[in-house]
Amino acid sequence: MAEAASLYSIPSRLRRLENMHIVFWLFKDISWCLDFRPLGVLMIFPTLLVAIYITHKNRSIKSELAHNLAVIFWITANSTWMIVEFMGIDEQEIWKGVDGRHLSVIPFAIGMLILAYYYLFQRKSELRGDREVTL
């Protein structure tokens, strides 16, 4: 019975939204790849908004919160990279050896720091039993 308590079940409505999120993300990246600038930029908004909504709905589960926040920053970094490439400043120095593409490193790093914190501190605490992983 203890195993049943650790199962995580996703409501079907949220699961469908997560699947739609993947479709939005693919449209954004395909538009980027094919240089369809208006569609690529437009698709940032539903992709990011759905990621934020999913994060909000799962915020009570620490592992889901950490991973979904990382996804939000990944989408932000990916979108930043796409926009600077569309603007033609991806390889242009914008400040002391930093080119436009390097701007995307900031949200990538924030996402990595969130996951590092989760795995180095929060997850270890959960495994020790200090805090119960709750749904």
N, CA, C and O atoms as a MOPAC input file, in Angstrom:
PM7 MOZYME 1SCF
protein

 N      0.80400 1    -1.19600 1     0.00000 1
 C      0.00000 1     0.00000 1     0.00000 1
 C      0.85100 1     1.26500 1     0.00000 1
 O      0.41800 1     2.30900 1    -0.48900 1
 N      2.06200 1     1.17200 1     0.54900 1
 C      2.93900 1     2.33900 1     0.57600 1
 C      3.30100 1     2.79000 1    -0.83200 1
 O      3.46700 1     3.98600 1    -1.07300 1
 N      3.42700 1     1.84600 1    -1.76800 1
 C      3.73600 1     2.21700 1    -3.14600 1
 C      2.61500 1     3.02500 1    -3.77200 1
 O      2.88000 1     3.95800 1    -4.53000 1
 N      1.38300 1     2.69300 1    -3.47400 1
 C      0.23700 1     3.40900 1    -4.05000 1
 C      0.26400 1     4.88000 1    -3.66500 1
 O     -0.15200 1     5.73400 1    -4.44800 1
 N      0.74900 1     5.18400 1    -2.46500 1
 C      0.79900 1     6.57100 1    -2.01100 1
 C      1.80800 1     7.39200 1    -2.81000 1
 O      1.67800 1     8.61200 1    -2.90100 1
 N      2.82000 1     6.72700 1    -3.39500 1
 C      3.83800 1     7.46000 1    -4.11600 1
 C      3.49700 1     7.65600 1    -5.59100 1
 O      4.25900 1     8.29900 1    -6.31300 1
 N      2.38800 1     7.12600 1    -6.04700 1
 C      1.99200 1     7.30100 1    -7.44000 1
 C      1.51300 1     8.72100 1    -7.67900 1
 O      0.83100 1     9.31900 1    -6.84800 1
 N      1.88400 1     9.23600 1    -8.82500 1
 C      1.46000 1    10.57500 1    -9.22100 1
 C      0.54600 1    10.42400 1   -10.41700 1
 O      0.92700 1     9.85800 1   -11.44100 1
 N     -0.62100 1    10.92100 1   -10.28100 1
 C     -1.60700 1    10.81300 1   -11.35300 1
 C     -1.89300 1    12.19500 1   -11.91200 1
 O     -2.11400 1    13.14900 1   -11.16600 1
 N     -1.88500 1    12.29000 1   -13.23600 1
 C     -2.12900 1    13.56400 1   -13.90400 1
 C     -3.57100 1    13.59000 1   -14.37800 1
 O     -3.98500 1    12.69600 1   -15.11600 1
 N     -4.34200 1    14.58200 1   -13.97900 1
 C     -5.72200 1    14.67700 1   -14.49100 1
 C     -5.70000 1    14.76100 1   -16.01800 1
 O     -4.81800 1    15.39600 1   -16.59600 1
 N     -6.66900 1    14.12000 1   -16.66300 1
 C     -6.66300 1    14.03800 1   -18.12600 1
 C     -6.67700 1    15.42300 1   -18.78000 1
 O     -6.05100 1    15.61400 1   -19.82300 1
 N     -7.37600 1    16.38400 1   -18.18800 1
 C     -7.41700 1    17.73300 1   -18.76200 1
 C     -6.02400 1    18.36400 1   -18.77800 1
 O     -5.62800 1    18.99100 1   -19.76000 1
 N     -5.28900 1    18.19000 1   -17.68200 1
 C     -3.93500 1    18.73300 1   -17.60000 1
 C     -3.00000 1    17.97500 1   -18.53900 1
 O     -2.11500 1    18.57100 1   -19.15100 1
 N     -3.19500 1    16.67000 1   -18.65300 1
 C     -2.36500 1    15.86800 1   -19.56200 1
 C     -2.56100 1    16.31500 1   -21.00800 1
 O     -1.59200 1    16.42800 1   -21.75900 1
 N     -3.80200 1    16.56800 1   -21.40200 1
 C     -4.07900 1    17.05500 1   -22.76300 1
 C     -3.41600 1    18.41200 1   -22.98600 1
 O     -2.89200 1    18.68300 1   -24.06600 1
 N     -3.44000 1    19.25500 1   -21.96700 1
 C     -2.79900 1    20.56600 1   -22.06500 1
 C     -1.27900 1    20.41300 1   -22.21000 1
 O     -0.65400 1    21.13300 1   -22.98800 1
 N     -0.69400 1    19.48700 1   -21.46800 1
 C      0.74300 1    19.22100 1   -21.59500 1
 C      1.07500 1    18.75200 1   -23.01000 1
 O      2.09000 1    19.15500 1   -23.57800 1
 N      0.23100 1    17.91200 1   -23.56900 1
 C      0.45200 1    17.44200 1   -24.93800 1
 C      0.32800 1    18.59600 1   -25.93200 1
 O      1.11100 1    18.68000 1   -26.87800 1
 N     -0.63900 1    19.47900 1   -25.73000 1
 C     -0.80100 1    20.63700 1   -26.59800 1
 C      0.40900 1    21.56400 1   -26.47400 1
 O      0.82600 1    22.19700 1   -27.44500 1
 N      0.95800 1    21.63100 1   -25.27600 1
 C      2.15200 1    22.42900 1   -25.02800 1
 C      3.29600 1    21.96700 1   -25.93800 1
 O      4.03100 1    22.79400 1   -26.47700 1
 N      3.44100 1    20.68300 1   -26.10500 1
 C      4.47500 1    20.13500 1   -26.98000 1
 C      4.22700 1    20.55700 1   -28.41700 1
 O      5.16800 1    20.88400 1   -29.14000 1
 N      2.96400 1    20.55400 1   -28.84000 1
 C      2.61900 1    20.99100 1   -30.19600 1
 C      3.00100 1    22.45800 1   -30.39100 1
 O      3.59600 1    22.81000 1   -31.40900 1
 N      2.66300 1    23.32000 1   -29.42100 1
 C      3.02900 1    24.73800 1   -29.50700 1
 C      4.54300 1    24.89300 1   -29.62700 1
 O      5.03500 1    25.65500 1   -30.45900 1
 N      5.27200 1    24.16500 1   -28.78900 1
 C      6.72600 1    24.25200 1   -28.75900 1
 C      7.31200 1    23.81400 1   -30.10300 1
 O      8.23000 1    24.44900 1   -30.62300 1
 N      6.77800 1    22.72800 1   -30.65900 1
 C      7.27100 1    22.25800 1   -31.95500 1
 C      6.97900 1    23.27100 1   -33.06800 1
 O      7.82000 1    23.50100 1   -33.93600 1
 N      5.79300 1    23.87000 1   -33.04000 1
 C      5.49000 1    24.91400 1   -34.02900 1
 C      6.47600 1    26.07000 1   -33.91300 1
 O      6.94300 1    26.59800 1   -34.92200 1
 N      6.79400 1    26.46300 1   -32.67200 1
 C      7.74500 1    27.54700 1   -32.45500 1
 C      9.10800 1    27.18000 1   -33.03100 1
 O      9.71000 1    27.97200 1   -33.75500 1
 N      9.59000 1    25.99900 1   -32.71600 1
 C     10.92100 1    25.60800 1   -33.16700 1
 C     10.98100 1    25.31500 1   -34.66900 1
 O     11.99300 1    25.59900 1   -35.31000 1
 N      9.92500 1    24.75900 1   -35.23100 1
 C      9.89300 1    24.55100 1   -36.67900 1
 C      9.87500 1    25.89900 1   -37.39500 1
 O     10.53800 1    26.07300 1   -38.41800 1
 N      9.11900 1    26.84300 1   -36.85900 1
 C      9.08400 1    28.19100 1   -37.44100 1
 C     10.46200 1    28.83000 1   -37.38700 1
 O     10.87900 1    29.50500 1   -38.32800 1
 N     11.16100 1    28.61700 1   -36.29400 1
 C     12.52600 1    29.12800 1   -36.14900 1
 C     13.43100 1    28.49000 1   -37.20600 1
 O     14.17600 1    29.17800 1   -37.90400 1
 N     13.34900 1    27.18900 1   -37.30500 1
 C     14.17700 1    26.44700 1   -38.24800 1
 C     13.92400 1    26.88900 1   -39.70100 1
 O     14.85900 1    27.00100 1   -40.49400 1
 N     12.66500 1    27.13600 1   -40.03300 1
 C     12.29900 1    27.51000 1   -41.40500 1
 C     12.28000 1    29.02000 1   -41.62000 1
 O     11.92900 1    29.49500 1   -42.70000 1
 N     12.66100 1    29.77200 1   -40.58300 1
 C     12.74100 1    31.23500 1   -40.66200 1
 C     11.37100 1    31.89300 1   -40.89500 1
 O     11.27400 1    32.92300 1   -41.56200 1
 N     10.31600 1    31.28300 1   -40.33300 1
 C      8.97900 1    31.89000 1   -40.34600 1
 C      8.87300 1    32.76400 1   -39.10000 1
 O      8.30500 1    32.35900 1   -38.08600 1
 N      9.42300 1    33.95700 1   -39.19300 1
 C      9.58500 1    34.81800 1   -38.02300 1
 C      8.29100 1    35.16300 1   -37.30500 1
 O      8.22700 1    34.99100 1   -36.08800 1
 N      7.24700 1    35.64400 1   -37.99300 1
 C      6.02700 1    36.00800 1   -37.25800 1
 C      5.42200 1    34.83200 1   -36.49200 1
 O      5.01900 1    34.98400 1   -35.33900 1
 N      5.35700 1    33.65900 1   -37.13100 1
 C      4.78800 1    32.49800 1   -36.44800 1
 C      5.68500 1    32.05200 1   -35.28800 1
 O      5.19000 1    31.68500 1   -34.22300 1
 N      6.99200 1    32.08400 1   -35.49600 1
 C      7.91000 1    31.69200 1   -34.42800 1
 C      7.74400 1    32.55600 1   -33.19600 1
 O      7.65300 1    32.04900 1   -32.07800 1
 N      7.70500 1    33.86800 1   -33.40400 1
 C      7.54600 1    34.79600 1   -32.27800 1
 C      6.15800 1    34.64700 1   -31.65700 1
 O      6.02100 1    34.65800 1   -30.43300 1
 N      5.14200 1    34.50800 1   -32.48700 1
 C      3.77400 1    34.34300 1   -31.98400 1
 C      3.64200 1    33.09600 1   -31.10300 1
 O      2.94400 1    33.12400 1   -30.08900 1
 N      4.30400 1    32.01600 1   -31.48600 1
 C      4.17300 1    30.75600 1   -30.75000 1
 C      4.88400 1    30.77100 1   -29.40000 1
 O      4.68500 1    29.86900 1   -28.58600 1
 N      5.70900 1    31.78400 1   -29.15500 1
 C      6.33200 1    31.91200 1   -27.83300 1
 C      5.24400 1    32.04100 1   -26.76200 1
 O      5.33300 1    31.43100 1   -25.69700 1
 N      4.22800 1    32.83300 1   -27.05800 1
 C      3.23000 1    33.16000 1   -26.03700 1
 C      2.41500 1    31.95300 1   -25.57800 1
 O      2.35000 1    31.71300 1   -24.37200 1
 N      1.78700 1    31.17600 1   -26.47200 1
 C      1.05600 1    30.01200 1   -25.95000 1
 C      1.98600 1    28.97900 1   -25.31700 1
 O      1.62000 1    28.32800 1   -24.33800 1
 N      3.18900 1    28.82800 1   -25.87500 1
 C      4.13400 1    27.85800 1   -25.31900 1
 C      4.50400 1    28.23900 1   -23.88700 1
 O      4.49700 1    27.39400 1   -22.99200 1
 N      4.82200 1    29.49300 1   -23.68100 1
 C      5.21900 1    29.96500 1   -22.35800 1
 C      4.03200 1    30.01900 1   -21.39900 1
 O      4.16100 1    29.63600 1   -20.23600 1
 N      2.89000 1    30.48400 1   -21.86800 1
 C      1.70800 1    30.57200 1   -20.99800 1
 C      1.25500 1    29.20100 1   -20.51300 1
 O      0.89700 1    29.04700 1   -19.34600 1
 N      1.26500 1    28.20500 1   -21.39200 1
 C      0.87100 1    26.86000 1   -20.97200 1
 C      1.88200 1    26.30400 1   -19.97500 1
 O      1.49600 1    25.64900 1   -19.00600 1
 N      3.16800 1    26.55600 1   -20.19800 1
 C      4.18800 1    26.09600 1   -19.24900 1
 C      3.98700 1    26.73000 1   -17.87600 1
 O      4.13400 1    26.06200 1   -16.85300 1
 N      3.65500 1    28.00100 1   -17.85300 1
 C      3.39700 1    28.69600 1   -16.58500 1
 C      2.15300 1    28.11700 1   -15.90800 1
 O      2.14800 1    27.90100 1   -14.69600 1
 N      1.11400 1    27.86900 1   -16.68000 1
 C     -0.11700 1    27.29600 1   -16.12700 1
 C      0.14600 1    25.90400 1   -15.53500 1
 O     -0.30200 1    25.60500 1   -14.42800 1
 N      0.86900 1    25.06100 1   -16.26900 1
 C      1.19400 1    23.71300 1   -15.78100 1
 C      2.01900 1    23.80900 1   -14.49300 1
 O      1.79100 1    23.05000 1   -13.55000 1
 N      2.95500 1    24.72300 1   -14.45500 1
 C      3.77200 1    24.92200 1   -13.26000 1
 C      2.90500 1    25.34500 1   -12.07800 1
 O      3.05900 1    24.83800 1   -10.96600 1
 N      2.00200 1    26.26900 1   -12.33100 1
 C      1.10300 1    26.73100 1   -11.27200 1
 C      0.24100 1    25.58900 1   -10.74300 1
 O      0.06600 1    25.45500 1    -9.53200 1
 N     -0.29600 1    24.77000 1   -11.63400 1
 C     -1.17100 1    23.66700 1   -11.21800 1
 C     -0.42200 1    22.60200 1   -10.42400 1
 O     -1.02200 1    21.92600 1    -9.58900 1
 N      0.87600 1    22.44100 1   -10.66800 1
 C      1.66500 1    21.40600 1   -10.00500 1
 C      2.59100 1    21.95800 1    -8.92800 1
 O      3.50800 1    21.26500 1    -8.49000 1
 N      2.36800 1    23.17500 1    -8.50300 1
 C      3.30300 1    23.84000 1    -7.59400 1
 C      3.41500 1    23.18600 1    -6.22200 1
 O      4.40400 1    23.40500 1    -5.52300 1
 N      2.43500 1    22.39500 1    -5.82300 1
 C      2.49000 1    21.78400 1    -4.49000 1
 C      3.41600 1    20.56600 1    -4.44000 1
 O      3.74700 1    20.08500 1    -3.35700 1
 N      3.83500 1    20.06600 1    -5.61000 1
 C      4.75000 1    18.92900 1    -5.66900 1
 C      6.13400 1    19.49200 1    -5.99900 1
 O      6.37000 1    19.97500 1    -7.10600 1
 N      7.03200 1    19.42500 1    -5.03400 1
 C      8.33300 1    20.09400 1    -5.16900 1
 C      9.09900 1    19.66100 1    -6.41900 1
 O      9.67900 1    20.50700 1    -7.09900 1
 N      9.11400 1    18.38500 1    -6.73100 1
 C      9.85500 1    17.92800 1    -7.91500 1
 C      9.22000 1    18.46500 1    -9.19300 1
 O      9.92800 1    18.86500 1   -10.11700 1
 N      7.90100 1    18.47400 1    -9.24900 1
 C      7.21000 1    19.01400 1   -10.42100 1
 C      7.45800 1    20.51500 1   -10.55100 1
 O      7.68000 1    21.02400 1   -11.64900 1
 N      7.41800 1    21.20800 1    -9.42900 1
 C      7.66500 1    22.64800 1    -9.44000 1
 C      9.06400 1    22.94900 1    -9.98600 1
 O      9.22100 1    23.80300 1   -10.85800 1
 N     10.06600 1    22.25700 1    -9.47800 1
 C     11.43900 1    22.50100 1    -9.92000 1
 C     11.59700 1    22.22000 1   -11.40800 1
 O     12.17100 1    23.03200 1   -12.13400 1
 N     11.09900 1    21.08800 1   -11.86400 1
 C     11.26500 1    20.72500 1   -13.26600 1
 C     10.44700 1    21.62700 1   -14.18800 1
 O     10.90300 1    21.98800 1   -15.27300 1
 N      9.25600 1    21.98400 1   -13.76300 1
 C      8.43800 1    22.86300 1   -14.59800 1
 C      8.98900 1    24.29000 1   -14.64000 1
 O      8.89300 1    24.95900 1   -15.66900 1
 N      9.56000 1    24.75600 1   -13.53900 1
 C     10.24000 1    26.06300 1   -13.57400 1
 C     11.42800 1    26.01400 1   -14.53300 1
 O     11.66700 1    26.96000 1   -15.28300 1
 N     12.17400 1    24.90300 1   -14.50300 1
 C     13.29600 1    24.74800 1   -15.43400 1
 C     12.80800 1    24.78300 1   -16.87900 1
 O     13.46900 1    25.35600 1   -17.74500 1
 N     11.65700 1    24.17200 1   -17.13900 1
 C     11.08600 1    24.20300 1   -18.49000 1
 C     10.73500 1    25.63400 1   -18.89300 1
 O     10.99400 1    26.03700 1   -20.02700 1
 N     10.15100 1    26.40100 1   -17.98100 1
 C      9.82100 1    27.80000 1   -18.27800 1
 C     11.08500 1    28.56600 1   -18.66900 1
 O     11.07800 1    29.32000 1   -19.64300 1
 N     12.16400 1    28.37800 1   -17.91500 1
 C     13.40700 1    29.07900 1   -18.23900 1
 C     14.04700 1    28.53500 1   -19.51500 1
 O     14.71600 1    29.27500 1   -20.23600 1
 N     13.84700 1    27.25500 1   -19.79700 1
 C     14.34500 1    26.67000 1   -21.04000 1
 C     13.62500 1    27.30900 1   -22.23300 1
 O     14.26200 1    27.71000 1   -23.20700 1
 N     12.30600 1    27.40000 1   -22.14700 1
 C     11.53500 1    28.03700 1   -23.22000 1
 C     11.95200 1    29.49600 1   -23.37400 1
 O     12.08400 1    29.99100 1   -24.49300 1
 N     12.15700 1    30.18100 1   -22.26300 1
 C     12.58700 1    31.58100 1   -22.30700 1
 C     13.94700 1    31.71000 1   -22.98000 1
 O     14.14600 1    32.58500 1   -23.82300 1
 N     14.87700 1    30.84600 1   -22.61400 1
 C     16.21100 1    30.87400 1   -23.21800 1
 C     16.13500 1    30.56000 1   -24.70900 1
 O     16.74300 1    31.24400 1   -25.53300 1
 N     15.38900 1    29.52900 1   -25.03800 1
 C     15.21800 1    29.10800 1   -26.41900 1
 C     14.57600 1    30.22300 1   -27.24600 1
 O     14.97800 1    30.46100 1   -28.38400 1
 N     13.59400 1    30.89500 1   -26.68400 1
 C     12.90900 1    31.99000 1   -27.36900 1
 C     13.82100 1    33.19700 1   -27.53000 1
 O     13.79100 1    33.86600 1   -28.56200 1
 N     14.63400 1    33.47800 1   -26.51200 1
 C     15.60000 1    34.57300 1   -26.59400 1
 C     16.58100 1    34.31500 1   -27.73000 1
 O     16.86600 1    35.20500 1   -28.53100 1
 N     17.08600 1    33.11000 1   -27.79400 1
 C     18.02800 1    32.73200 1   -28.82900 1
 C     17.38500 1    32.89800 1   -30.21100 1
 O     18.00600 1    33.42500 1   -31.13400 1
 N     16.13200 1    32.44100 1   -30.33900 1
 C     15.42000 1    32.56000 1   -31.60500 1
 C     15.25800 1    34.02800 1   -32.01100 1
 O     15.49900 1    34.38100 1   -33.16600 1
 N     14.85700 1    34.87000 1   -31.08100 1
 C     14.61800 1    36.28300 1   -31.38700 1
 C     15.90800 1    36.99000 1   -31.78800 1
 O     15.92000 1    37.74400 1   -32.76100 1
 N     17.00600 1    36.75700 1   -31.04400 1
 C     18.25200 1    37.43300 1   -31.41000 1
 C     18.77200 1    36.93000 1   -32.75600 1
 O     19.41900 1    37.66900 1   -33.49800 1
 N     18.48300 1    35.67800 1   -33.05700 1
 C     18.86000 1    35.16100 1   -34.37200 1
 C     18.01000 1    35.81100 1   -35.46300 1
 O     18.52800 1    36.19000 1   -36.51300 1
 N     16.71000 1    35.93900 1   -35.21500 1
 C     15.82600 1    36.60800 1   -36.17500 1
 C     16.25500 1    38.06000 1   -36.38900 1
 O     16.15700 1    38.58300 1   -37.49900 1
 N     16.72700 1    38.70500 1   -35.33100 1
 C     17.15200 1    40.10900 1   -35.42200 1
 C     18.54100 1    40.25700 1   -36.04700 1
 O     18.96500 1    41.36700 1   -36.36700 1
 N     19.23800 1    39.15000 1   -36.21800 1
 C     20.56600 1    39.18800 1   -36.81000 1
 C     21.66400 1    39.61000 1   -35.85200 1
 O     22.75800 1    39.96900 1   -36.28500 1
 N     21.38800 1    39.57100 1   -34.55800 1
 C     22.41500 1    39.96400 1   -33.57600 1
 C     22.92700 1    38.76500 1   -32.77500 1
 O     23.58800 1    38.93400 1   -31.75100 1
 N     22.61800 1    37.55900 1   -33.24600 1
 C     23.03400 1    36.36800 1   -32.51400 1
 C     24.55500 1    36.23800 1   -32.43500 1
 O     25.07200 1    35.73000 1   -31.44100 1
 N     25.27900 1    36.68400 1   -33.46000 1
 C     26.73400 1    36.60100 1   -33.44000 1
 C     27.38900 1    37.97900 1   -33.37600 1
 O     28.60100 1    38.11500 1   -33.54000 1
 N     26.58100 1    38.97400 1   -33.13900 1
 C     27.07400 1    40.35900 1   -33.04700 1
 C     27.40100 1    40.67700 1   -31.59600 1
 O     26.60100 1    40.41200 1   -30.69900 1
 N     28.58000 1    41.24500 1   -31.36900 1
 C     28.96100 1    41.60900 1   -30.01100 1
 C     28.05400 1    42.74000 1   -29.52800 1
 O     27.94200 1    43.78300 1   -30.17200 1
 N     27.41700 1    42.51600 1   -28.39400 1
 C     26.54000 1    43.55000 1   -27.83800 1
 C     27.13000 1    44.19100 1   -26.58300 1
 O     26.71000 1    45.26900 1   -26.16200 1
 N     28.11500 1    43.50300 1   -25.99300 1
 C     28.74900 1    44.06600 1   -24.79900 1
 C     29.97100 1    43.23300 1   -24.43200 1
 O     29.82800 1    42.05600 1   -24.10200 1
 N     31.15200 1    43.80600 1   -24.48100 1
 C     32.42300 1    43.22000 1   -24.02200 1
 C     32.55400 1    41.71000 1   -24.29900 1
 O     32.68900 1    40.91800 1   -23.36600 1
 N     32.51600 1    41.32800 1   -25.54700 1
 C     32.70500 1    39.92800 1   -25.92700 1
 C     31.46600 1    39.05900 1   -25.81400 1
 O     31.52100 1    37.85600 1   -26.06900 1
 N     30.35400 1    39.65900 1   -25.43400 1
 C     29.09200 1    38.93100 1   -25.31100 1
 C     28.28000 1    39.18100 1   -26.57100 1
 O     28.00000 1    40.32400 1   -26.93100 1
 N     27.90100 1    38.07700 1   -27.24500 1
 C     27.06400 1    38.26900 1   -28.42100 1
 C     25.60300 1    38.01300 1   -28.05000 1
 O     25.29200 1    37.56300 1   -26.94700 1
 N     24.72700 1    38.30800 1   -28.99100 1
 C     23.29100 1    38.19400 1   -28.72100 1
 C     22.86800 1    36.82300 1   -28.24300 1
 O     22.01300 1    36.70000 1   -27.36500 1
 N     23.46800 1    35.78500 1   -28.82100 1
 C     23.11100 1    34.40900 1   -28.44700 1
 C     23.42100 1    34.14100 1   -26.97700 1
 O     22.72600 1    33.36800 1   -26.31700 1
 N     24.46800 1    34.78600 1   -26.47300 1
 C     24.84400 1    34.56800 1   -25.06900 1
 C     23.78000 1    35.05400 1   -24.09400 1
 O     23.77500 1    34.64200 1   -22.93400 1
 N     22.88000 1    35.91900 1   -24.54400 1
 C     21.79200 1    36.36400 1   -23.66400 1
 C     20.93600 1    35.18600 1   -23.19900 1
 O     20.37300 1    35.21200 1   -22.10400 1
 N     20.84500 1    34.16000 1   -24.03600 1
 C     20.02900 1    33.00200 1   -23.67000 1
 C     20.67500 1    32.16600 1   -22.56500 1
 O     20.00900 1    31.33200 1   -21.95000 1
 N     21.95900 1    32.38100 1   -22.31000 1
 C     22.63600 1    31.62800 1   -21.24700 1
 C     22.03400 1    31.97300 1   -19.88200 1
 O     22.00200 1    31.12900 1   -18.98700 1
 N     21.56400 1    33.19500 1   -19.72600 1
 C     21.02100 1    33.61800 1   -18.42600 1
 C     19.81600 1    32.75800 1   -18.02000 1
 O     19.84700 1    32.15700 1   -16.94600 1
 N     18.75200 1    32.67700 1   -18.83800 1
 C     17.64500 1    31.81200 1   -18.41700 1
 C     18.01500 1    30.32400 1   -18.40400 1
 O     17.48800 1    29.57500 1   -17.58100 1
 N     18.91100 1    29.87700 1   -19.29900 1
 C     19.36900 1    28.48200 1   -19.22500 1
 C     20.00400 1    28.21900 1   -17.86600 1
 O     19.72000 1    27.20300 1   -17.23000 1
 N     20.86700 1    29.13600 1   -17.41800 1
 C     21.56700 1    28.97700 1   -16.14000 1
 C     20.59400 1    29.01100 1   -14.96200 1
 O     20.75400 1    28.25500 1   -14.00400 1
 N     19.59600 1    29.87800 1   -15.02800 1
 C     18.60000 1    29.93100 1   -13.94400 1
 C     17.88200 1    28.58900 1   -13.83600 1
 O     17.68100 1    28.07600 1   -12.73500 1
 N     17.49700 1    28.02500 1   -14.97200 1
 C     16.85300 1    26.70300 1   -14.96300 1
 C     17.75200 1    25.63900 1   -14.36600 1
 O     17.30000 1    24.80200 1   -13.58600 1
 N     19.03000 1    25.67200 1   -14.73400 1
 C     19.98100 1    24.70100 1   -14.18500 1
 C     20.17800 1    24.89400 1   -12.68200 1
 O     20.30100 1    23.91800 1   -11.94300 1
 N     20.20700 1    26.13800 1   -12.23100 1
 C     20.35900 1    26.40200 1   -10.79800 1
 C     19.15300 1    25.89100 1   -10.01000 1
 O     19.30300 1    25.35400 1    -8.91300 1
 N     17.96200 1    26.06100 1   -10.57300 1
 C     16.75000 1    25.54300 1    -9.91600 1
 C     16.84200 1    24.03000 1    -9.77300 1
 O     16.55000 1    23.48800 1    -8.70700 1
 N     17.24500 1    23.34500 1   -10.84000 1
 C     17.36200 1    21.88400 1   -10.77700 1
 C     18.50300 1    21.45100 1    -9.85600 1
 O     18.38200 1    20.45600 1    -9.14200 1
 N     19.59300 1    22.18700 1    -9.87200 1
 C     20.70600 1    21.86200 1    -8.97000 1
 C     20.25200 1    21.97600 1    -7.51600 1
 O     20.54100 1    21.10300 1    -6.69700 1
 N     19.54400 1    23.05200 1    -7.20400 1
 C     19.02900 1    23.21000 1    -5.83500 1
 C     18.11200 1    22.04100 1    -5.47100 1
 O     18.22100 1    21.46100 1    -4.39100 1
 N     17.20900 1    21.70800 1    -6.39200 1
 C     16.28000 1    20.60800 1    -6.11000 1
 C     17.04900 1    19.31600 1    -5.82900 1
 O     16.80300 1    18.66000 1    -4.81700 1
 N     17.97300 1    18.94800 1    -6.70900 1
 C     18.65800 1    17.66500 1    -6.55400 1
 C     19.69600 1    17.65800 1    -5.43000 1
 O     19.92900 1    16.61500 1    -4.81800 1
 N     20.31300 1    18.78600 1    -5.15300 1
 C     21.32500 1    18.81400 1    -4.10100 1
 C     20.73600 1    18.97200 1    -2.70900 1
 O     21.31700 1    18.49600 1    -1.73400 1
 N     19.59600 1    19.62900 1    -2.60500 1
 C     19.04200 1    19.91600 1    -1.27700 1
 C     17.64200 1    19.33300 1    -1.07300 1
 O     17.43800 1    18.52300 1    -0.16800 1
 N     16.70200 1    19.72500 1    -1.88200 1
 C     15.31000 1    19.32200 1    -1.68800 1
 C     15.13900 1    17.81300 1    -1.82400 1
 O     14.52800 1    17.18300 1    -0.96000 1
 N     15.66200 1    17.23000 1    -2.88400 1
 C     15.49000 1    15.79400 1    -3.13700 1
 C     16.15200 1    14.96900 1    -2.04500 1
 O     15.58100 1    13.97900 1    -1.58700 1
 N     17.33800 1    15.35900 1    -1.62600 1
 C     18.02600 1    14.63900 1    -0.55100 1
 C     17.19300 1    14.67600 1     0.71900 1
 O     17.09700 1    13.68300 1     1.44000 1
 N     16.59600 1    15.82100 1     0.98400 1
 C     15.74700 1    15.97300 1     2.15800 1
 C     14.52500 1    15.06400 1     2.06000 1
 O     14.12300 1    14.44600 1     3.04600 1
 N     13.94000 1    14.98500 1     0.87300 1
 C     12.77900 1    14.10500 1     0.66100 1
 C     13.16100 1    12.64400 1     0.85800 1
 O     12.40700 1    11.87900 1     1.45900 1
 N     14.32300 1    12.25500 1     0.35600 1
 C     14.76800 1    10.86600 1     0.47500 1
 C     15.08600 1    10.49500 1     1.91400 1
 O     14.88600 1     9.35000 1     2.31900 1
 N     15.58300 1    11.46000 1     2.69400 1
 C     15.86000 1    11.22100 1     4.12000 1
 C     14.57400 1    11.11200 1     4.92300 1
 O     14.57600 1    10.59200 1     6.03900 1
 N     13.49900 1    11.59000 1     4.37000 1
 C     12.24300 1    11.54200 1     5.07800 1
 C     11.95000 1    12.77100 1     5.89500 1
 O     10.97400 1    12.80000 1     6.64400 1
 N     12.80200 1    13.82000 1     5.76200 1
 C     12.56800 1    15.06800 1     6.48800 1
 C     11.23000 1    15.67300 1     6.09900 1
 O     10.49000 1    16.19900 1     6.93000 1
 N     10.95200 1    15.58100 1     4.82400 1
 C      9.69000 1    16.11700 1     4.30800 1
 C      9.02500 1    15.05900 1     3.46600 1
 O      9.67200 1    14.34200 1     2.70300 1
 N      7.77700 1    14.97900 1     3.61100 1
 C      7.00900 1    14.03000 1     2.82500 1
 C      6.72600 1    14.60900 1     1.45300 1
 O      6.38100 1    15.78500 1     1.34100 1
 N      6.86500 1    13.81200 1     0.41400 1
 C      6.49000 1    14.26100 1    -0.93000 1
 C      4.97700 1    14.11700 1    -1.00400 1
 O      4.44100 1    13.01000 1    -0.94200 1
 N      4.30400 1    15.23600 1    -1.13600 1
 C      2.84900 1    15.19400 1    -1.12400 1
 C      2.27500 1    15.62800 1    -2.45300 1
 O      2.89500 1    16.36100 1    -3.22500 1
 N      1.09600 1    15.15900 1    -2.68600 1
 C      0.38600 1    15.52800 1    -3.91700 1
 C     -0.59700 1    16.61600 1    -3.63300 1
 O     -1.29600 1    17.06800 1    -4.53900 1

